[in-house]
Amino acid sequence: MQTYVFYNDRLLLRKAGEHRCRIPDESELPKDLADRPLPSHEVLLPNGNTIRTLAIDHEVNEGADWQMTGLRASFDYLPISEYKAAGKAFQILWWDRHSRFCPVCGTPTEQRAPIMKKCPACGYEIYPPISTAIIVLIRRGRDEVLLVHARNFRGTFYGLVAGFLEPGETLEQCVRREVHEETGLQIDNITYFDSQSWPYPSGLMVGFTADYASGTIKLQDDELSAGAFYHRDHLPELPQKLSIARRLIDHWLKERP
Ligand SMILES: [Zn+2]
């Protein structure tokens, strides 16, 4: 069975050629990993396949056959199906590590199902958490798009307005609130685009498009360091291909009206 081995957020990859890797099978793992009792889970993927994931307590010696790579960077080395499976595997390990004790009464929890733990003292049930966030591409006219640089972006690229869903909100209300809070703008025509599991560490990004309606840009200073409408022919550095932000931008670039 394919085995996704993590040391914190670093994934063990089997080298398979120039700048290419794959996930190892259980039988190929370095001997010292295979023989030790480590936190391990079987994970059912959305495509119906089952994989195994393993949390280790030290980096593996890389040598000629192995490579340890951050989960996000593994996108550059793995087939897309394995990168997605790694995301789910990581979320299960992250949840396992963060749910060892009941948050109500502090008793050690017991695993009752692949994605359910239960407190034997008070009966509280714990499932892997998913933090929902929206991300929105805002058009102005035919040729302009709002791009922002958030202070928490890793890099110099420009992306889209995004933020976490709050209790009691619909996704559309969240889009409207985040855009207004972060940029001062009002928007119309909020339309669902697509969603993407975002395992850093346990998110779901829900993508929307919208049209500029009114207002002048007034950036929320503690979140954004820059932001403006950009013409499609003069775009700044864009997010990496793996993100839904980039897919929204690429989709907009293609649909020249
Ligand atoms: Zn409890």
Residues whose N, C-alpha, C, O or C-beta is under 5 A from the ligand:
A	BS01	ZN	C102 V104 C105 G106 T107 C119 A121 C122 G123 Y124
